[in-house]
């Protein structure tokens, strides 16, 4: 008896977040249908190939077909596992030598004018604030400072558990000409972060354009775009993320800062972290430092020292000189040591409680602990902040103010304390060494290089001569 087979191929684009759990494949032994589903990813979408094979004929003829069918299934699964695949929107690269980590945002802006909900609210690490704009086609745009290899982005939608947003992600290198990368619809089931794949995208600017939502999509004049938080993740050149940190640069007084900048360039740091006291003069005297770093593709962030003014925040592309941001696998929390200990404690605890990053770094420009030198440790800030360091397991606290280098470690505390006022202004002598002080240096300028993976944080004090004078490592 002649057997007849009918093959039907259907390809349907969907958003995986709306899919729910689906069986990977189901083989029906009896007619009318043999049914399986094979997943693969194209341009950030999850596609489903549904093959319906109906064996019409007697059982023997169907059985003769099944070995061939199983071969096809094994072949397709092999293709799937040879590529990167998606699980509920999270890209999982097979190449473990690459790390997709959060990248610093230099500037953010958006369409429309809503003074109560400005674009800066979308990067303040607070799900209770938001950026919003009225009208279809409203957009929010992130400036990364330099071109980055973007792998995905995280968005927490305002009222995201009540409505679905339709949106387009675009990229640009000049901020004017944008190329469309992908279009999505949010899940409508959560107000927390959802991850969207835009892998292998090299761009300086990323724009999200919102084209309505399911609650008020009928009238363009009543359609709101609203995002609580947004962040971008980029592929690092290796599995590590590096920070070069220094305070007390003194760029208005001498040229030692040039060697400090060159150290950061030579060590290929991903971020320059300022520990306060930058120019000891007008803010314009520090502009050459930021410009030289920018030419090398290194963004700079920094905390407020007692010689600094608030306009440094704009120079560093920050909303203020006291704020938190993600740097690779770390949350970096900049503290204004001039503010009251109680207000700093409230701010630091909110940051530590909210972060999802494996490493926690606090920058308090006045030292929490120090061996006797020109400036003493800040006892009031210590009393307010140390319980939080212990409670949340802060890994590293960095400061400047004293123009020297010191590493302090207490056996009963989880935190390493680094004083690195070594940017180049001058040297302050140590009067003696605390028993908890592992290493101190009051003769060399240089940087503290912090290297991080998800499991290891290591630090090195590197002098202007390029010599590593101190090193430490924390493992998780």
N, C-alpha and C positions, 0 to 999 in steps of 0.2 A: 504494500500500500504506500502510495506517495504521501510524504509529509509536507505540510505547508507552514512556513513561519512568517509572522508579521512583526516587523520592527518599527517602533515609533520613537523618535528622538525629540525631546523637549528641552530647551535651555531657557531658564527663567532667572533674571537678576533679582536678588533680594538683599535686604540688609540682615545680616546674621543676628543682630540683636532682636529682631522681630520674629526670628524663626522658632525659638524654643527648641527643646530637645527633639531630634528626629533620629530614627533608627538609621544606622549607616547602610545597611542593606537587608532586604528581606527576600528570600527566595521562596516563591510559592511552588510547591511540587506539582500541584494540580493546576490545570487550566481554569479559568481563562487567562490569568496573568502571572508572569514572573517579573518581580519588581525589585529593583535596587536603586540606591541613590549614591552618586559619587560627587564628592565636593572638590572644588578647586578654586583658586583665587585669581581674579584678574582685576587690576587697577583698583584695589581696595574693596571690591565687591565680592561677595561669596556667590558663586554660581552653582546651581544644582543641575546635574545631568540626570534626567529621569529616563530610564530605558524600560519600556514595556515590551516584553517578548512573550508572545503567546504561542505556545506549541499546540497546534491543532492536529490531532491524529491519535494513534493509540499510544499506550504507556511506553512500549518498546522504542518507538521512534523518538519520544521525548527524552527518554533516558540516554539515547545515543547523542543527543545534543548537549547535555549537561557538562561533560568534560570540557567541551569547547567554551561553554559559558563561564565555567570556573576559571579557565585560562585567561579570559578577558578581564574578569574581576581582579585576579592577582596582578595582571599587567597594569591596570588602572591604579590600584593601591600602591604599587611600586613607584609609579610616576608621582603620586601624591606625596609620598614620604621622601622623595628625592628633592623636593622643593620646600620653600618656606610655606607654612600653612597658618590659618587663622582659627583661633578659638574665641568666639564671642568678641570679635573685633580686635584682639590683641595679637600683633604680629610676633611670631616666634621664629627668629632666624636660626637656621641650622648651623651656620658658621659661628662658633662660639668665640672666635677671636674678635668679633665686633660687638660693641655694647651700645645699646640705644639708651641714652641718658638725657635727662632734662637739660635744656640749654637756656642760658640767661636771656631775658628780654631787655633790649636796650631802650625801646620806646614802644608805646601802644597808642593808637588813635582810632577813631571811628566816625561814621557818618552821623548826621543829626546832631542836635544840641539838647542834651538832657543833663542839666547841672547837678541834679540829685543822683544820677546814676552814670557817671562818666566812665570812659574806657578803662581808666586806672583801677576801677573796682574789680575788673576781671582778672587782675594779677595781684590782688592784695591778700591772697591766701585765706579768704573769708567767704564761706558759702552763704552767709547772710547778707552780703552786699551783691550788687550786680551792675553790669553795663546794660543799658537798654536804649532802643531807638524805635521810633514809630515809622511804619511804612514798609511795603515790600521792597526788597533789594537793599535793605539796611546792611551795613558791613562794619566789621571790626578788623583792624590790621596790626600785625606784629612786626616790629623792626628788630632783627637779630644783631644788627651792627656790622656783621660780616656774613659772607656766604657760608651757609652750613649745609651739611648733607642730612636732610630731614627724613626721619623714618616714620613718625606718627605724631598725632596730637591728641591731647586730652581736653574734653570740654564737659563742664558741669552746667547743664541748662537750667535756667530759672523756671520753676514749676515743671521740671522735666518729667516728673511722675504723673503729670496731669495732661500733658500735651506733647505732640510730636512736631519737631521743627524740620522743615525742608531747607537744605542749605548746600552751598557750593564752596569748595576749597580751591583757591587759586594761589599762584606763586609768581614772584617777580624778583629780578636782581636790581632794578633801578627805581622801584616804587611807582612806576607809571604804566609800564606794559606788563599785564598779567596774563598768565596761561592757566587755563582751567585744568585742575588735577583730578578732581572727583566730585561727585554729588552724593549726598546721603540724606537719610531721614533718621532723626534720633529715635530712640526706642520707645519713649513715652512711659517708661516704667520706673525711672529713677531720677532723682535730682542730684545724685553724685556723679563722679567722673565717668565718661564713656570714651573709649579709645577708638580713633579713626586712623586707618592706615593711609599714608601718603609716601610710601617707601621710595627710595632712590630719587629724591627730589633735592637738587642743589639750589638754594634760594636764600636771599637776604630778607625778603618780605613774604609773609604769608597772610592772605586775606580770607576771611569767612564771610560769605554773603548769604543772608537769611531771606528766604522767599516764602514767608508765611509759616503758620502753624495750624494745627488741627482745631484749635479753639476759636481763632478769629482770623480765618483765611479768606472769608468771603469778600471783604472790603479792604482794598489796599490802604485806605486811610485809617483803619482800625487794627491793622496787623502789627503786632509788636515783635521785635527781635530782642531777646534778653538772654544774657549769659552770665552765670554767677562766677565761674572761674574758667580760665583757658591757659594751657601751657603746651609747649612744643618739645619734642624729643629728637635729638640728632644722633647719628652714628659717629662714635668716636673712632679715631684712627687706630686705637688699640683698645684693650679691655680696661684701660685706666683713664682717669680724669685727674688733671693736675692743676694746682693753684700755687701761684707765687705770691707770698705775703711779705709785707714790710710796712713799717710806720716811720715817722720822723724823717721825711725825705730831705727837707731843707732846700728845695729847688731854687728858692730866691737867693740863697746864700752861697752856693757853690755848685760844681758840676758833678758831684759824686753820684747824683741820680742817674746819669747816663750809663754808668757801669751797672747800676741796679736794674735798669731797663734791659740792658744787653744780657744780663744774667737770665732774665725771664725769657727773652727771645731765644737764647742759646739752649735753654732747658725746655723749650717748646711748651710752655704752660698754656692751659686753656683759659685761665682767668688770672688777672692781676687783682689782688685783694689789698686795699689800703687800710692800715691800722691807725689812721689819724695823723694829724700834724704834717701837712703836705708841703706847703711852700715857705711858711714863716714870712709871708709877705702877701701882696695882692694875689687873688685867685688866678689872675692871668699868668703869673709866674709858674703855675703848675700845668698850664695848658700844653707846653711842649712834651711833658711826660706822657700825658694821655694821647697826644697825637702820635708820638713814636710807637707806643704800644698798639695803637689802632692801625698804623701802617703794617705792622707785623701780624694783624688779625687777632690781637689779644684785647678783649674788652676789659674795662676796669670797673670795679665796684669798691665802695669804701665807707667806713664809719666816720663819725665826727670826733675829731680831737679838740683839745681846748684852744688850739690856735686856728681853728677852721670856722668858716661861715656856711650858712645854709645853701648858697649858690653852688657849692660843690656837688650837691645832689643832681642838679641839672647837668653838670659836666659829666657825671658818671652815668647819666640816664636812669636815675632813680627817682621814685616819688618823694623820698625824703632820705635823710642820712641815718634814720633808724627804721629799718624794715627788714623783712626776711625774704630770701629767694633761694631757689634750688640751683645748685652747681654740681652737675654730674649726679652722683648718688648721695649727695649731702644737702642738708638744709643749713644755710648760712644765715645767722640771725645777728644783725648789726644793732648794737645797743649804744644809746647816747649816754655816756657816763655822767653828763651834766644834769640829767633829769633825776627826779627823786627815786630812791631805791624801790619804793612801793609801786610807782607807776611802771618802772622797768620790770619789776617782778610780774606784774599783771600782763604786760606785753609779752615777755619772754615765755611765760607759761602758756599763753594762748597759741604762740608759735609752736612750742614743743608738743603741745597736745594735739595740734592739727596735722603736723607733718607726717608723711608716709615714707620719708627717706631713711635708709639704713644708718647714715652718719649724721650727727648733729654737731655743728660748729657754732660757737658764740663768740662774737668779737665785741669786747668791752675795752674801749681804747685806754682807759686807766686800768692799771694792773689789779687783778683780784688778789693775787699773791705775788710777792717779789722779795728777794733778798734785799737788805738795806742798800739803798742807792739814793739818787737825787729825789725821787718820788717814792713815797711809801705805798703799800697796798691799800686799796679802798675798802676799809672795814665795813662801812655801812652797806655798800653794794654787795660785799661778800655775804653779810648776814642775810640779805634779802634773796640773793640768787643761788647761793650754794645748795640750799635744800632742793631747789628745782633741778640743779645739775645732778644731784643724787637721785631724785625721784624719777627723772626721765632718761637717765643714763647719757648725759652729754659727754661726747667723746673728746672734744677739744675746745679749750677757751684760749683765745689769742688777744694780745694787747700790745700797745706800744708805750708811748709816754716816756719811759726810761730809755735812753739811747744806748741800748746794749741788748744782748741776747741771753735768755735763760730758759731752761726747761725744769719745771717743778712737777713732781709726781708724789702724791700721798698714797701710802699703801692701803688706806681704808676708803679711797675715793676712786670712782671709775674714770675720772677726767685727767687728761694731760693739759697742763697750763704752760703756754708758750708766750714769752715776752720777746718781741722782735722789732724793737725800735731801731732798726739797722739800715734804714733807707739811705743814709748818707749825710745827715745834718751835722752830727758831732758824736762824741763818746762821753757817756757818764760812767764813772768808776763804781764798782761794787765795793762796799765797805766790809762785807763779810759774806759768807755763804750759808744759807739755811741748810739744815740737815736733809730736808726734802728736795733740795736743789740738786738735780742730777748733773747738770752742766751749765756753766755760765761763761760768757765771753764779753769783755768790754773793750776789745781792741780792733775788731773786724766789722766792716760793713758787709751786707749781703742780704739774702732772701731766705725765708723759710719755705721750702718746696713741699707741698702736701700732695701725695699721690694716692688715689683711691680707686679701688674696685668695689664690688658689692660686699666683699668679705674681708678686705684688708685696707687699712689706712696707714701709710707710712709718712714720716717726716724727715727732712734733712735741712740743716742749716748750712748753706753754701756761701762761702765768702766771695768777695769780688775777684779773688785770684782763681776761683773755680774749685777750691778745695772744700770737701765735705768735712765739716768740723764737728757736727753732732748728728745723730740719727736715732729714730725710734720707730716702733711698729705696733699697731693695735690690730688684733684679729677677732673676728666674730664667727 
